[in-house]
Amino acid sequence: MSSARIAPPPRQSARQRPRRPRRLGPGDRLFLTVLIGIPLLALLVFVWLPALASLGLSFTSWDGIDLSDIHWTGLDNYHQILTNYPPFWPAVRHNLLWLLFTALLPTPFGIFLAYQLDRKIRFTRVYQTAIFLPMVLSLAVVGFIWEIIYNPDSGLLNGLLNAAAPGRHIDWLGDPDLNLWAVLVASAWRHTGYIMILYLAGLKGFDPALKEAASLDGANGRQTFLRVVFPALKPVNIIILVVTVMESLRAFDIVYVLGGGVGSKPGMELLSLLITDNIIGESSHVGYGSALAVVLLLLSLAAIGSFLFQNFRKEDQ
């Protein structure tokens, strides 16, 4: 009985052989080290180290000149801020008012404009450019523009009021009951275009088949947006929320310009101005200003964290 001859396995061609992963050479390692190390080092030096230093300095008393003058005071700065610093609580109220105003008016209006412009109306490119144009300008430049508009003697706004009702003269930036609202309108003019562009980018990546399915089920435009589009763009909504909170609580440039520099103008007290006034003002209190910065950080984390907690809890349920 002859044994069957086993044929050898076919040889693999060079193309079929699995390639071994190429080891990184010294040049590759150096390139990756520089590519990752420089941004990481910049993040540590310009973000984390100042943040940690500010947290540590908030428990000290220092005039910002000689490091040997740093003295540990514990929670004394926080106690003084909460009990014996008159501008603090008005600044907290104004920051929260700024946040509510931005979240309730310019942010929804920017989303509304994005939804309308996504419907491919005529001249949509022109409208997008015109609405987004203020975002190209810095907040300081926006402040200078609105300072001209609010000028009590030759400003555009008072000129229109005098044309409609002669004899009317309103000091928009000098009246403590009006100046904060005037600054909020100027800030909203810029913030609306920013939100519009962010949401329009999200809508461009939205699956149109979901809209068609909703319309076939009998949903109108408003119901389609609230029940289909808005929940599906949850990542964009979170980004908009974070941007709105950060823009509201760290507002400084436009208030600095319209308020006339460092120093809390009556009716325009904000935590960012108090921080700057204490750190680089005439009498430097770095520890005091650092404590105010920590308070502002906690307010920002509380606003963002509460939204994310509610959002993720709904997902778990």
Salt bridges, closest charged atoms under 4 A:
ASP28 OD2 - ARG22 NH1 3.56
ASP118 OD1 - LYS204 NZ 3.55
ASP118 OD2 - LYS211 NZ 3.37
GLU247 OE2 - ARG250 NH2 2.98
GLU269 OE1 - HIS94 ND1 3.42
GLU315 OE2 - LYS234 NZ 2.08
